[in-house]
């Protein structure tokens, strides 16, 4: 089973990397870009066959290591 975790900054948290990307896009002529928020994608290959257990374990991993719950949110997709 594969888990995909999308980690992104919570609304209201400054995103200097996103602002830099937006500025670069504007400099390249892409004026239609209003703003950019940057995140990260983490893919895990899991040995579990039980989606319920896998989701619970991945949620635990996110809370303990893969995200900063103070400033980041995350979503989990299992395949």
Order of alpha helices (4+ residues) and beta strands (2+ residues): beta-alpha-beta-alpha-beta
